């Protein structure tokens, strides 16, 4: 085991307070928030179960891990919420001067579409 890996190997949490592993050294059953999201899950209010530490740009970096068996399915938006978001996005794409719906969001710095500005 390399010195860097050995520095971040603390599976019982004696040194860092929570179980700590090196980059790509975590056992199965743990996942980051991003990995949970890819599987359609969320942490569901559980505390951080472990962490991964590695040396990166600017010092030591950390990624927090959650237990897969305690993760919950991600909530999906209701049809009413989806409709409200679509209405809000349409308002952001509508020019206040010519009242045309553009395929891009109107820049707030201009206050109108690029053609009217």
C-alpha positions as CSV (number, residue, x, y, z in Angstrom):
1,X,0.0,0.0,0.0
2,X,1.4,3.4,-1.0
3,X,2.1,6.0,1.7
4,X,-0.7,8.3,0.4
5,X,-3.2,5.5,0.5
6,X,-2.0,4.5,4.0
7,X,-2.5,8.1,5.2
8,X,-6.2,8.0,4.2
9,X,-7.0,4.5,5.3
10,X,-9.0,4.6,8.5
11,X,-11.9,2.1,8.2
12,X,-12.9,2.3,11.9
13,X,-12.9,6.1,12.1
14,X,-10.2,6.4,14.9
15,X,-8.2,9.1,13.1
16,X,-10.8,11.1,11.2
17,X,-14.0,10.5,13.2
18,X,-15.8,8.6,10.5
19,X,-14.6,5.7,8.3
20,X,-12.2,7.1,5.8
21,X,-10.9,5.5,2.6
22,X,-8.6,6.5,-0.2
23,X,-9.6,7.4,-3.8
24,X,-11.4,4.3,-5.3
25,X,-10.8,2.4,-2.1
26,X,-14.3,2.4,-0.5
27,X,-16.0,-0.9,-0.1
28,X,-19.3,-1.8,-1.8
29,X,-22.5,-0.6,-0.2
30,X,-21.4,3.1,-0.1
31,X,-22.1,5.8,-2.8
32,X,-21.7,9.6,-3.2
33,X,-24.7,11.9,-3.8
34,X,-23.9,11.8,-7.5
35,X,-23.8,8.1,-7.7
36,X,-27.1,7.9,-5.7
37,X,-28.7,10.3,-8.2
38,X,-27.6,8.1,-11.1
39,X,-29.4,5.2,-9.6
40,X,-32.5,7.3,-8.9
41,X,-32.0,7.5,-5.2
42,X,-31.3,10.2,-2.6
43,X,-29.7,10.0,0.9
44,X,-33.1,10.4,2.5
45,X,-32.0,12.2,5.7
46,X,-29.3,9.7,6.7
47,X,-26.1,11.0,8.2
48,X,-22.8,10.8,6.3
49,X,-21.6,7.2,6.7
50,X,-18.0,7.5,5.4
51,X,-15.7,9.7,3.4
52,X,-13.0,9.4,0.7
53,X,-9.9,11.6,1.0
54,X,-7.3,12.3,-1.7
55,X,-4.7,14.9,-2.4
56,X,-5.9,17.3,-5.1
57,X,-5.4,20.8,-6.3
58,X,-5.4,23.1,-3.3
59,X,-4.8,20.4,-0.7
60,X,-6.7,17.4,0.6
61,X,-10.1,16.9,-1.1
62,X,-13.1,15.0,0.4
63,X,-16.1,13.2,-0.9
64,X,-18.8,12.0,1.5
65,X,-20.4,8.6,1.2
66,X,-23.9,7.4,2.1
67,X,-25.2,3.8,2.7
68,X,-27.0,2.3,-0.2
69,X,-29.3,0.2,2.0
70,X,-30.7,3.4,3.7
71,X,-31.1,5.4,0.5
72,X,-34.6,6.3,-0.6
73,X,-36.1,6.7,-4.1
74,X,-35.9,10.2,-5.5
75,X,-39.1,12.3,-5.5
76,X,-40.6,13.1,-8.8
77,X,-42.3,16.4,-9.6
78,X,-46.1,16.4,-9.8
79,X,-47.8,17.5,-13.1
80,X,-48.8,20.8,-11.4
81,X,-45.1,21.5,-10.5
82,X,-44.0,20.7,-14.0
83,X,-46.6,23.0,-15.5
84,X,-45.6,25.8,-13.2
85,X,-41.9,25.4,-14.2
86,X,-42.8,25.4,-17.9
87,X,-44.8,28.6,-17.4
88,X,-41.9,30.3,-15.6
89,X,-39.4,29.3,-18.3
90,X,-41.8,30.6,-21.0
91,X,-42.0,33.9,-19.1
92,X,-38.1,34.1,-19.1
93,X,-38.0,33.5,-22.8
94,X,-40.7,36.1,-23.7
95,X,-39.5,39.6,-24.8
96,X,-41.1,42.5,-22.9
97,X,-40.9,44.7,-26.0
98,X,-42.0,42.6,-29.0
99,X,-43.8,39.9,-26.9
100,X,-42.1,37.2,-28.9
101,X,-41.2,33.9,-27.3
102,X,-37.5,33.3,-28.1
103,X,-35.6,30.0,-28.0
104,X,-33.2,31.5,-25.3
105,X,-33.7,33.2,-22.0
106,X,-33.9,37.0,-22.3
107,X,-30.8,38.6,-20.8
108,X,-31.7,40.5,-17.6
109,X,-29.0,43.1,-18.4
110,X,-30.8,44.1,-21.6
111,X,-34.4,43.6,-20.5
112,X,-35.5,42.6,-24.0
113,X,-34.4,40.1,-26.7
114,X,-31.2,40.7,-28.7
115,X,-33.1,41.7,-31.8
116,X,-35.0,44.5,-29.9
117,X,-31.8,45.6,-28.1
